[in-house]
């Protein structure tokens, strides 16, 4: 504190509280809406305070069916989302660790070319080349499968760069010492490199989990079978019901449930999350 | 890094998974897009005909494409500027307080984890013309809110929903930037009698310029490529074409309009834009490293 200005400090707190309130407003509204029966919504009015149908709505969407044309219960789609998110996260971390290891600790022909090929994936986000990627996956017969949901998304230049940066900061003497002690490349990788990159891996895990869980366009395109619906994309199917028949309370409950896991991860692992965010932008 | 392992085959084995995924799901589709951009295909994919640059010529003589470019620019800069101003304001406040800084941070950063499409759904219902509380409140205040009919209002809705999600990110980086400003500078200015307001504009804000520029690039990239879900949930690019960004158009023309050649040509143009943005981002990051 430079100087004591009680009035300014008070204003700061007040502004922050207003900011937090505004940021939380849509979620608050959704929470309120999910506690009313579907009949409470109509032209000119939407409930502004909690109703008493909350338990019923949440129970229905979680265990019976999400409603609005989606017959699968939310817990089942959560499972699909979890499989996809973890598949993408583990896949990305493993292949990036391996390729960064190869690029930093070995010398081989076309090393730079490989680096540039990986770099190019940075320039080709899936939204940009959506039609041909869909065709490739359709040709490989991967529509409606967990492989199709995860595999095309696991190449990641960002993670490779991050691990490369992290490996480059490891002193050469450490490698030399390991080699003199007779450690081969695998031993070095598992006994020295992995323990040293533990925090980086954890931080990246948080960021990638959010990325994987929140995938929308890709699962929307390649899954037509209920058995592979993920939670985030199912919202779109729920919204395609004709206007009059929409059960808003169920949509709101599903929306809240869909954002709950990644939000919990961010709040619960705030330190790692912040580190991951800062690292992956370098 | 000078010490390496001598094996020659092993590195290839290690790189193999990444190179395979990249080749199959990135390079192959990119090549297909490039090829498809020079063909005209019927809607069923049964036959196609080489038409040279015609898809590109069609694209660049189509007023709708220019309109979409303009929409993208207006949308992206609005998201970046609105989001960054609000976040900077909140970050300055959070930097001032001593108690509860971490609690404020926690309560402000969680929207980052919300999927864009869900952010879209949340704001959509608040602004629903027939029953959304904000829309009804606006109506009672004399604003006739209907984003299904009014293109500008649709744009405002999309900007609000996209900005809401990005404030947390901007806030974190601005707060980190503010905390890196040397206290001694501010103290010296305070002793010289500069008010908090003046200190901010003459010392803190200029020192934040690397952060600001970095965030500008990140926000533009976000608005370009990651807001598909927001638009799809709220306006579906409408009314008319008023919220159809370039990325939304690639999807819309390809999967809804089934104009595969045109969509592929747009993909190629977009890839060029991403390439350019990536280069800019990297140039800047190199500079940042030098300064620090």
Interface residues (C-beta under 8 A of the other chain):
Chain A: X1 X2 X3 X5 X8 X9 X11 X12 X13 X15 X16 X19 X20 X23 X24 X25 X26 X27 X29 X30 X33 X41 X42 X43 X44 X45 X46 X48 X94 X95 X96 X98 X99 X101 X102 X103 X104 X105 X106 X107 X108 X111 X114 X117 X118 X120 X121 X122 X123 X124 X125 X127 X128 X129 X130 X131 X132 X133 X135 X136 X137 X140 X151 X152 X154 X155 X160 X167 X168 X170 X172 X173 X175 X176 X179 X184 X185 X188 X210 X213 X214 X216 X217 X221 X232 X233 X235 X236 X239 X248 X251 X252 X255 X258 X259 X262 X263 X265 X266 X267 X270 X273 X274 X277 X278 X281 X282
Chain B: X1 X2 X3 X4 X5 X7 X8 X10 X11 X12 X14 X15 X17 X18 X19 X21 X22 X23 X24 X25 X26 X27 X28 X29 X30 X32 X33 X36 X86 X89 X90 X93 X94 X96 X97 X98 X100 X104 X105 X106 X107 X108 X109 X110 X111 X112 X113 X114 X115 X116 X117 X118 X119 X121 X122 X123 X125 X126 X128 X130 X131 X132 X133 X136 X164 X167 X168 X169 X172 X173 X176 X183 X186 X187 X190 X196 X214 X218 X225 X226 X228 X229 X232 X233 X247 X250 X251 X254 X255 X260 X263 X264 X267 X270 X271 X274 X275 X278 X285
